[in-house]
Amino acid sequence: MGGMIRWWAMTRFLILFAVLLVTYLGFFFFPTPKDGRSAEEVAGMPVVCVGAAEEEPCWLTLGAGKGIVVVGMGGMGVVCFALYSVGLLFATGQLAAGGLAIGQVGFAASFWIGQAGAGPVAFGQLVGGAIADGQGALGVKGAPFLKELSADLNRILGKGGPVEAPPASAKDS
């Protein structure tokens, strides 16, 4: 059963990756009018921008620039999947900053996962935060918290049984 769940999770990831890749390549092979910006607009913003979209944000920015969703080399937006990114809710990349961030170096407002960085909750090699775990972590040891968080997520996502209560500490008795 465990192998089947891993296979299904990997298959879903590969399907999503293939859709994003085909969409991304499609925009380069079939460029949009107006110098890389789509003619269609929603709420006053172009739907898609390809290339560098520095002067105005787009709903989906492919390449670099500002937008709601940014995919490519760098930029800032609500959600960023870029080499260098700043995302209001989520950011990932070599240099990342955002609400929840994953990357090599960066900062997160809520949760950081990566090589070197900081956030209230941090996990990685050289990280700092109020609750931190990993190699060279600075902050309160976060291993129990992160294990409980993992168990909660597994239960919520349907990948595990009920969450067991944490063991009572000496302070509780």
N, C-alpha and C positions, 0 to 999 in steps of 0.2 A: 504494500500500500504506500509506504514512504517513497519508493522509487517512482510510483505512478504520479504522486503529488509533485515531486521534483521535475518529472518529465513534462507535466502539464504546465507548471510554472515557467519552465524554460521555453516551451512551445509558445505560450502567450507572449513572452518577451520577444522571441524571434519574429512573431507575427507583427507585433507593434513596431519593432525595429525595421522590418521589411516595408511596412506601410510608410513610415517616416522617410526611409531612404528613397523609395520610389517617388514620393511626393516632393522631396527635396530635389532630386535629380530632374523631375518633370518641370520644375520651375526654371531650371537652367536650360533645358532643351527647348522649352516653349516659353520664352521670356514674356513678361507682362509688358503692356504699353506704358508710356509715361516714364521712361528711364528706370525701369525696375519696380515701379509701383503699380498695383492693380488699379484699373479704372473704377472698379466697384468700391463703394465706401459704405461703412456702417457706423453710425453715430459720428460722422465727420472724419473718420480715420480710414485710410486704405486697408483693405482686407489683408493683402499680402505685399510685402516689400522684399525684393531680392537684391543682395549686394549691401552697400552701406546706406542706411536710412538714418542719417544724422539730423536732418532738418525737421522731420515730423515722425511721430510714432505710428506704428502699424499694429494691426491685430496679430499678425504672424510675421515676424522679421526673420529672414533667412540670410545669414552672412554676418553682418555687424550693424549695431545701431540700437534704437530704442523701440520698445513695443510691449504689447501685453505678453506674448510668448516670443522669446528670442532663442533661436537655434543657430549656432555657428561659431564664429571666431571670438566675438565679444559683444558686450552690450549691457543694457540695463532694462529691466521690465518687471512685470509681476512674477513671471516664471522664466528662468534662464537656464538653458542647456548650452553653455558656451565655454570656450577656453578661458576667457576672462569675463566674469559675470557678476552682476549685482542684481539680485532678485528680491522683490518685496516679500514674497511668500517662500520661494525656493530658488536656490542657485547651486549649480554644480560646475566644476572646472578646475583648472590649475590654480587659479586665483579666484576665490569665490567669497561673496558676502551676501547674507540674506537672512530671512526669518529662520529657515532651516537650510543649512548649507553642507555640501559634501565636496571635498576637494583636497588639493595638496596643501595650500596655505589659505587661511582666511579667518573669517569671523561670522558668527551666527547670533541672531537675537534670541533664539530659543534652543536649538540643538545643533551641535557641530560634530561631524564625522570626518576625519582626515588625518593628514600627516602632521601638520603643525597649525594650531589655531586656538581660538577661544570661543566660549559661549557659556551660558548658564549651565547647560548640560553638555559635556564634551566627551568624545571617545576617539582615541587615536594614539599616535606615537608621542608627540610632544604637544600636549593640550593643557589648557587651563580653564577652570570654570568652578562654579559653586559645587557641582557634582561632576567629577571627572574620573575616567578610567583609561588605562592603557599604559604604554611605556613612557615614563617620564611625565606622568599626569600631575598637575598642580591643582589641588583642591581636595574636597572631601572625597574619600574613596567611593566610587560610584558603582562597583561591581554588583552589590545586592540590588540597587535600584535598577540597573540596566537588565539584570536577569529577570526581575519582576516585570519590567516593561516588556521584555521579549515574550514572556509567558502570557501577559495580557493581550498583546498583539496576536499571538498565535491563537488564543481563544476567540478573540473577536473575528479573526479572519477564517475561523473554522479549521485550523490546522492542529488543534490539540484539545485536550480535555479541559475540565474545570481548573481554574487557577487555585492552587493551594495557598493557604494563609502562610505568610512568612513566619519563620520560627520566632518564638518569644525570646526577647533578649533579657539580660539580667536587670535592666532598668524597668521592664514591664512587670516583674514579679514583686 
